Amino acid sequence: MQLRQLSIPDAYELTPIKREDDRGVFLEWYRFDDLEAAIGHPFALRQANLSVSKRGVVRGIHYADIPPSQAKYVTVTHGAVLDYVIDIRVGSPYFGKWEAVRLDTETHRAVYLSEGLAHAFVALTDDATVAYLVSDVYNPGAEHGINPLDPEIGLVFPEEAGELLFSEKDREAPSLAEALASGALPDWHETVKYYKSLSAGS
């Protein structure tokens, strides 16, 4: 497993080593020890999610209150998506910035994003199937969204995605500035303290 830290702190791209022969392909798409070595504490797996999306579907931008929020380990089991990690932690030197990673069944890459970061993706193929391992169970009262078309964030959607499709909830989500003004965004310093508490607990 090859790990690359993204330009957004506390987020990683993970590329498995594929072993191919005339029967097909074998790979390890998740290794707890490699991930733990990178993030400094165990990844507490508490729920696994799966979504199937038409080409052009945009899911996100989503995040959860911290603590505990949800760390996510995201990969694709069919098709392709462009996966976005957005830093919405108030006080972070990277606040409002994002990085995108293509996830598909050619490379079988995964993305890990720590608690307090926001997540989105756009499906590049029909039936794009995304698997998420997450560190806490779904808590609707602690889940939030930011409008994926917010020009302040400026997500770039590739032409490969075709016509974009959004849920009504995501279309009506507040902008980054509105979320900031309402006090709904996580604080950078509090997230750093939380990461340290996870490391101390391990």
N, C-alpha and C positions, 0 to 999 in steps of 0.2 A: 504494500500500500504506500503510495507516494502522497505526501501531504504538502500543500502550499498554502501559506497564510495569505488571505486576500488583502487588498488595500484597506478594507474595513477591519479594524482590530476586532479580535475575538470571533472571526469567521474564517473558515478553511475550505479549500477545495481538496477532495480526496480522490485519487485515481488508482483503481486496483490494477494489479498485474494480471493480465489475461493469459491463460494457458489453452491454446487451441490445437486441435488435431482433427482427424477426419470424422470424429464423432460430434464435434461442436466446440463449445467453449466452457471453461470452468474459471471462476474467479471468486475472491472474497470481497463482498461489497460492504462489509462492516467488520471492523476489528476493534474491540473495546480497548485493548491495550495500546494500540497506535493512537487512538483518539485521546485516551487518558493522558498519554505522554505529552500530547500537544496542548491540551487545555488545562492540565494540572490537577484534574480531579475526575472521578468516575462519571460517566454519562448515565444518569438514572433513568432508564427506560420505563415509562409508565403507561404509554399508549402508542398504538400504531394506527396510522390513518392511510387511506388510499383514495385518490381522486382520479376520475377519467374525464378528459376534456376534449371537446371539439377543437379543431384548428382555429386559432384566433381568440380562444377564451383566455381572459386575464383573470387571475385569482389573486386578490390582495389589492392594496398593501395591508397586511395584517400584523398585529402584535398583541402582547398581553401584559397586564400589570406585573411589575416586579417589586418584591418577591411574590410568588415564585416564578412567574412568567412561564415561558416554554422554550427551552432549547430545542432545536430541530436538526435532524439528520435526514436529508432529502435526496432521493435518487429517482431515476426513471426506469420502469420495467417494460415499457412499450412506447415507441415513438420518440418524440423529442420536445423539450421545452427550453426556453431561456429563463433562467432562475435569477432573481434579483435579491440582493442583501442590501438593506438600507439602514444607515445609522441615524436613529431618531433620539439618541440619548442626549438630553440637554446638557450642554457643557463639554461634550466630546469635541475634540479638535476636528473630527470628521462629520460633525452634525450636518444632516441633509445630504450627505454624499452616498453614493451607491456603487456597487460593482455587480456585473452580471456574469454568469457562468452557464454555458450550454450543457445541458444534461441530456444524454441520449443513450441508445442501446449499442452504439458503436464503441464509445469509450467507457460506458458504465460509471462515469464519475458520480460523485456525491458532493453535497455541500453541507457543512455544519455551521449553524449560526447560534451564538450564545444567547442567553436570556437578555431581554431588553432590546434586541435588534428586531427590525421589521422585515417581512418576507413577502415576496410576490413572484408570480411567474406568468409567462404567456406560452400557450401551447403552439408549437410549430407544426404539428401534424394532427390528423384526426386520431381520436382514441389515445391521446397522450396520457399515459398512466403514471402517476406520481405516487411514490410511497414515502411516507414521513414517519420516522421514529421521533417521539417527543418525550420530554422529561417530566411532563405533568399531564393530568387528565384535562379534558375540555371544561372550562369554567366560563359559561356565557357572560356572567357579570363582569369578568375581568378581561374580556376580549374586546379589541378595538380595531378601527380601520382608519386609513388615510386614503384620500382620493388618488387612484393610480395615475390620473391625468393632471395632477397638481404640477403646474409649470415650474414652481420653485424647486421641486425635486427633479423634474425633467427626465423621467424614465424614457429611454429610447426603445421603441418596439420595432423589430426588424420587418422588412417587407415580406420575409418568408412566412410571417404569421398571418398575412392576409387581412381580412376585415376583422377588427377587434370586437369582441363580445364581452360585456361586463354585467355583473349582477346589479340589480337596482340598489342593493345595500352598498356595494363598493362605489357606484356612481355618486351616491348621495353622502359618502363619507366626507368628513371635514378635510380641509387642506392642512398642510403641515403647520402653517401659521395659526390657523384656528385651533388645532390641537394643542399647540404650544400655549396660546393665550388662555385656554381653558384649564391648563395644568394637567392635561391627560397624558403627557409624555413621560417616559422614564428619565431619571436623573443619572448622568454619567457617573458621578461620585458614588451614588448609592449602588449602582450596578457593579462598580469595581469592588466595593465592600462586600457585596453579595458573592461575587466570584471568589474573593479571598476566604469567605466563610465556607464555601463549598470545598476549597482546597484544604482548609484547616480541618474540616470534617472528615476528609478522606484519610 
